[in-house]
Amino acid sequence: MANKVGKSDTHGARIIITGGCGFIGSHVAERAVAEGMETLVIARRASNRSRLCAVADRITIASCALENRDGLRRIVATFKPRYVVHLAASRERGSSAETLRALYTTNVLGTLNVLDALSQGSDLKRFVHI
């Protein structure tokens, strides 16, 4: 039987969403706000934030690349999330060395940086990586 998080567990809780400007991430942000969660979206500066219009006045957006380990550490240490939904990823296509490096940097190193930031004393209850 799956361990479900109930509304009483999440109301007022803090959640970080990486990739929150994307299609799935923006819907997760909307749901988090509807559940009464204090929501922070981590996004690259160049991210198109138009999908967050419905909740823009009820969330915080922090500009930080996943490659920026120190920046992620500062964000996590300041916000102190209870939940993290990690959706950020590069979807570059091709097999050139430059494309493969970009994929590795964001998808592998970026995920390790998120985990590293969370390991620095956060009170994390649940981490979801899709």
C-alpha positions in Angstrom: 0.0 0.0 0.0 1.4 3.4 -1.0 2.1 5.9 1.6 0.0 8.9 0.6 0.6 12.5 1.7 -2.7 14.0 2.9 -3.8 17.5 2.7 -3.3 18.1 6.4 0.4 17.1 5.9 0.9 19.5 3.1 -1.1 22.7 4.0 1.4 25.4 4.9 4.4 23.1 4.1 7.2 24.4 1.9 7.8 22.8 -1.5 10.5 23.4 -4.1 9.8 22.6 -7.7 12.6 22.5 -10.2 11.5 22.7 -13.8 8.4 24.5 -12.7 8.2 26.6 -15.8 7.6 23.5 -17.9 4.2 21.9 -18.7 4.2 19.3 -15.9 6.0 21.6 -13.4 3.6 24.4 -13.9 0.7 22.1 -13.1 2.5 20.8 -10.0 3.0 24.4 -8.9 -0.7 25.1 -9.4 -1.7 22.0 -7.4 0.8 22.9 -4.6 -0.7 26.4 -4.3 -4.2 24.9 -4.3 -3.1 22.6 -1.4 -2.0 25.6 0.5 1.7 25.0 0.2 4.3 27.7 0.2 5.8 27.2 -3.2 9.2 28.1 -4.7 10.1 27.3 -8.3 13.7 27.2 -9.3 14.2 28.2 -12.9 16.9 29.3 -15.2 17.0 33.0 -16.0 16.1 32.2 -19.6 13.1 30.1 -18.8 9.7 31.1 -20.2 7.6 31.7 -17.2 4.3 32.2 -19.0 2.9 28.8 -17.9 3.0 30.1 -14.3 0.7 33.1 -14.9 -2.2 31.5 -13.0 -0.1 31.3 -9.8 2.6 33.9 -10.3 1.4 36.1 -7.5 1.3 33.2 -5.0 4.7 31.6 -5.6 8.3 32.6 -5.4 10.6 32.1 -8.4 14.3 31.8 -7.7 16.6 32.1 -10.7 19.3 29.5 -10.5 20.9 27.1 -12.9 21.2 23.5 -11.6 24.9 23.7 -12.3 25.2 26.3 -9.6 25.7 24.1 -6.5 26.4 27.0 -4.2 23.3 28.9 -5.4 21.1 25.8 -4.8 22.6 25.4 -1.4 21.7 29.0 -0.5 18.1 28.6 -1.8 17.5 25.3 0.1 19.1 26.6 3.3 17.0 29.8 3.2 13.7 28.2 2.1 14.0 24.9 4.1 11.6 22.8 2.0 9.7 19.9 3.4 9.0 18.6 -0.2 10.9 18.7 -3.4 9.7 17.8 -6.9 12.7 17.7 -9.3 11.5 18.0 -12.9 14.2 20.1 -14.4 16.0 18.4 -17.3 17.7 19.2 -20.5 16.1 17.7 -23.6 18.8 18.6 -26.1 18.9 16.3 -29.1 22.0 15.1 -31.0 25.2 13.3 -30.5 27.8 16.0 -30.7 30.2 16.4 -27.8 28.7 19.8 -26.9 25.1 18.4 -26.8 26.2 15.4 -24.7 28.1 17.7 -22.3 24.9 19.9 -21.9 22.8 16.8 -21.2 25.3 15.5 -18.6 25.7 18.9 -17.0 22.0 19.5 -16.5 20.6 16.0 -16.1 23.3 14.3 -14.1 25.4 17.0 -12.4 22.3 19.2 -11.9 20.5 16.4 -10.1 23.5 15.7 -7.9 23.7 19.4 -7.0 20.0 19.4 -6.0 20.6 16.3 -3.8 23.8 17.8 -2.4 21.9 21.0 -1.4 19.2 18.9 0.2 21.8 16.9 2.2 23.0 20.1 3.9 20.6 19.8 6.8 17.1 20.3 5.3 14.0 18.9 7.0 13.0 17.0 3.8 10.1 14.6 4.1 9.7 13.6 0.4 11.8 14.0 -2.7 10.3 13.2 -6.1 12.4 12.9 -9.2 10.8 12.5 -12.6 
